Amino acid sequence: MNFIRLFGMKTGQVTIHDIARMLDISASTVSRALSGNTRISRATRDKVKMLAEKLNYQPNVVATNLRTGKSKTIGIVVPHINRNFFSNVIGGIEQTASNAGYRVIITQTHELYEKEVENIRALINARVDGILVSVSGGTKTYDHFNQVKKRGIPLLFFDRTIDEIETGRVMIDDFRAAYKAVKHLIDEGFKHIAHFAGPQHINIYRKRLGGYQEALKESGLSMNEDFIFFDNLTEEKGWKATEKLMKLKNRPDAIFSASDISALGAIKYLKEHGFRIPEDMAVVGFANEPFTSIMDPGLTSVEQKGYLIGVGVASLFLEEIMQSAEARQFRKVIIEPELIIRKSSLKKSR
C-alpha cells in the first residue's frame, strides 16, 4: 500500500502529526515513541517506528532545536580554510566535537571584518551551541563578539585572540616561538637579522615581534628599524621586502618571517637574484606549511601544532557547556612551540 499517496502527502514532508492521524494516536505519543520513551508500550513504539520508516519520516531538526534550545552544533570562524594550519585546527575541532555528538559549521572571513560580522550573525541565527574563532586581520572593533557573550553563547578564541574580551582561548606561545627562532639564527652565527612582522593590531604578530626583540637584546645585538617590515604577510610582500633589504648599504644576513608565506617570497627573490641560502641570507618562517619540507633548501619554521590547538579549543567548549553562564571559568591554554630546523638557516653545519 502506498501510504503517502493514500493520505495525500508529499515525499519528504511527513510529520509526526501525519503519523499520529494514520495510527489514530496523539502526536505527543508519536514523538515519545520515536524517542524510545519506555512509558509508551513496546507494541506502540514498534508500530510508530515501522510506519515512520515506510513513510521515510525525517525529524524536523529546526523544531527540535527550538524545543530543546540545543542544536548540537558548533560554529567555527577562520581567516582561511585552505591554509594548512587552519585545516589542521578544524580537523582537531571536528574530531573532538564528533566524539561528543556535535557537528560543526565552518565559515571563513578572508581576513575581512565585514565578513566576520556576517558569519557571526549567521551562526547566531543558526542557533549554534558555541562559536570558536580565530580573528580576521581586518578586525579592530569587537561589538559582534560582545553580542555573542550577551546572548550566553560560549565564545572561545584560538590562535588569533583578543585580550580585551574575557573568554577561553588556546594558542601556542608566540613570544617563545619567535624567541627560539631568532636565538637559533644567532647561535648559527647570524648577527644582523631582519623581521617581517605583520600587522601589529593582530596580537600574535605583536608577540612574535616581542620574541624577536628579546632574543636580540639578550644576545647584545642592536635592532635596526630598517630591517623590520609591518605589512601583510603575503608572498608578494615578502618578495618586495627582501628586494628593499638587499639594496641597503648595510644589509642583513638573515630574515625571520612571522609567516612561511612571506618567507617563501623572500626565498624566491634571493634565488632569482643569485643569492645563496643560507650563506648570503638565512631565512626562517612560521607555521611549518607543507611546502617548507620540499623546498630547496628546506625552510626552517615554527610548528604551530594546529591539530592540538583544535582539540584544545573544542575541549574547552565542552567544559564550558557543563557550567552555567554565570559560573563559567575562562581557561587559557598555551601550547609549547617547536622549531623545525632545516637547511635554510644552518650556517655552521654546512
N, C-alpha and C positions, 0 to 999 in steps of 0.2 A: 504494500500500500504506500502511495506517495503522500506522506503526512503534510508536506509543505504545500503541495498543490491542493489537497483536500481542504486545508484551513486557510487558503488564500494568502500564504506568507511567501516572502522572497528569501532565497538562499542568503545566509549571512546576516539576516535581520531578526532571527529568532530571539525572543526574550523569555525571561522566567515567567512572565505573565502568559505568554503563549502556551508554555508547557503546563502551567497551572490550569489554564482553561481546558486543555485537552485531557488532563487527568482528573479534572473536577476537584482540585485541591487549591489551597491558597498559595499565593506567590511566596509568602514567607516560608511555607513548608518546603517549597521547591528550593529556595535559597539555602535553607538549613540542610536539606538532603544532599545538595550538591557539595556543600562544605564538609559533609561527613558527620554531621551532628548526630550523636547517638540517641538523642531524645526523640528522633524520628525513627520509626520502625525500619528494620533491615529490608522488609518487603517494599516499603515505600521508597526507601533510598535506592534500591536496585531498579525499581520501576522508573524513577525520575532520571537516573543516570543512563539507563538504556535508551529512553526516549530522547534525552539530550544528545546522545551520540548519533542517533538516527537522524536527528534534525540538524546536526553539525552546529550545535549551540556553542557560541563563544561568549565568555563573560564580558560584561561591559566594564573595562578596566577603569575608565574615567569615573563611572558611577561608584565603583568600589573605592577608588581613591578619595572621592568626595565624602563617602560614608565613613571611612576609617581615618581619614586625614593623613594617610601614608601612601606614597607611590612606590616605595621600594626602589627608587631611582636616585642616582647621584649625578649632578651636573658637573662637568669639567670644562674649564676655560683655559686655553693655552694660546700663546702668540702664534705658533706654527705647528701644525700636526706633522708635517713632513721632516722635521728636524729629528735626528736620531735620539737626542736627549729626551725630547718631549714624547716621542713614541715609546721610549722605554719607561718613562714615568706613567704614561697611560696604561701600558702593559701591567705594571705593578698595581695600579689602582684597580683595573678591571679584574685581575685575578683575585685580589683580596676581597673586592666587593662581591664578585660572583660566589665566592665561597660562603659569604654571609647572606646570600639570597638577594643581592641587589644588582640592578642593571645600571649602565652608565649612558649618559648623553654627552657627546663630545662636541665642543664648539671651539672655533679659533678666531682670533682677533686681527691677525695680520698686522699686529703692532699698533692698531688704531683704537684710540679711546672711544670713539663713537660706536665702533663695532663691539667693544667690550660692554658698554652700557646696554646695547641692544641684546647681546647674548645673555647678560644677567637678567634683564627684563623677561626674555623668553623662558629662561629656566625657572624663574619665579612663577610665571603663568602656567608652566608645565607641572607645578606643584612638586618639584623635586624635594627630597628629604635633606639634601645638603648640597653645597656648592664648593668645589675645590678649584683654586685659581692660581695661575702664575700671571702676574700683572703685565699688561701690554706696555710697550715702550712709549706710547703716547699718553699714558695715564698720569695726570698730575693733580687731579681732584678726585675725591673718594666718596661722594654722596651716594653713588649707586651701591657701594659696599655697605655703607651705613644703613641703607634701606633693607638690605638682606638681614642684617643683625636686628633691626627694629621688628621685623616680621618673625623673629625667633628661629630663622632657618640657620642651621650650623654653617658657618663660613670658615674655611681654612685656606691658608696660603702655602704654596710650595715654590722653592727656588726664588723667584722674584716676589718679595713680600713688602708689606707696608708697615713700617714701625709704628705709625700713628694709630693704627687700628688694633685693638686688643682681641686677639684670636689665636687659635692653634696654628702652628707652622712647622714645616720640615724643609731643611736645606743642608747643603754642605757648608763647611766653614770656609767661605770665600776668601776671607782675610788670610787664613792659614794656607790655603791653596796657592794664592798669589805669592805669599812669602816663600813657600817651598820652591816654587818655580824660579823665582829670581835668585834665591840663595843657591840653587843648583847652577845657574849660569855663572854666578860669582865664583863658586867653588871650581868651575871649569876654567876659570881664568879671564872671564869677560868683565870689563870694568866700566864700560860706557853703554848702559842698557836703556833702550827706548821702550815706550809703553803705548800701545793702542788701548785707550782707557774706556771708551764707550761713554754714552750719555750719563752724567752724574746724578740725574734725578732718579735713576734706577739704582736701588740700594746695592745690588750685587756688584755693580761696577765701582761704586764708591768703596766698597770693602776690598775689591781687588786692587784698586789704586792704593789703598792704605797698606795692604800687604807688600806691594812693590816698594813703597816709600820706606817702610820699616826695614826691609831687607837691605836696602841701600844704606840707610842710616846706621844700622847695626854693624855694617862692614866698613864704615868710614868713607863711603863713596858719595860724591855730590850728585844731586839731582839736577839735570839740565831741562829747563822748561821747554826748550826747542825740541826735546825728544818725546814729548807727551802729546798725544792727539785725542781730543774729546770729540768723537764723531760716531755715527752709526757704524757698527762692525760688519760691514759687507766686504765682499771680495774686491770690489772696485775701490772702496775707500782704503783698504789695506794696500792695494797696488799704488795708489796715489800718495799715501802717507810715506811709503817706502821710497818712492821717487824723490820726495822732498828731503828725506833723511840722507839719501845718497848724494845729494847735491850740496850738502852742508860742508863747509871747510873742515870742521872737526865733527866727523860723523860718528855714529855709534858703532859698536862691534856686535851688538845683539839686540833682538826685539822680543819683548814679552807682550803677546797679544791677549786680551781678555776674551778672545773668540778664535776658534780654529778657522772660521770662515775668512776673517781678515788676515790671519796668519797665512792662509793659502794665497791670498792676493800678494802678500809680501814675497813669498817664495817664488811665485810666478814672475814678479818683476825682477828679482835677483837672478833667476836662471836665464830670463830673456836678455839680460844685460851683461851676462858673463861673470857674475859674481859667484864665488864658491860658498857653499853652505856646509859646515859652519865656519870655515877658515876666514872668510871675509865678513860674514854675518851669520850669527846663530839665530835661530827662531824657535820660540816656544809658544804653543797655543793653549786653548782652554776648551774642554768638552770631550776630547777624545772621540771625535767623529770617525766613522768607519774609514774614510779616506786617509786618515793620518798614518795608518799602518802600511798602506800600499804605495805611498808617495816615495819618491827618490830625491833626497833622503827621507826616511821616515820622520814624522813630525813629533817631537816631544810635546806632551799635552797633559792637562789635568783631567783625570777621570772623575766625572760628576756623579756616577752611581745613580743613574736615573731610576732604574727598577726599584732600588731600595728606597728612594725618595717616594715613589708611588705607593709602595707597600706601607711606608710610614705614615703618609698623609691619610690614606684610606683607613688605616688602623686608628688614627686619632679621631676620625669621623665616627667610627663605630664606638669608640669610647664615649664621645660626646653625646650621642643619641641615647645613651643609657642614663644620662643625667638630665635634670630639669634645666630649662634655660637660665634660671636664676642661680643654679648651683654649678654651672659648667666651669671646669678647670681648663684654662687655655695653656696647653703644654707646648714648649718649643723643643724640637728635636733637631740636633745638629750632627751631621754625619761627617766623619773624618775623611778628607780628600786623599786621593792617591795620585802621585805624579808618575806618569808612564814615560820613561826616558828612552828616546830613540836618537838616531844619528844627527838630527838637525841641531843638536846642542852639545855634542860630545867632542870637545876640542882636545882634551888631554888624552882621551883613549884612542885617538885615531893614529 
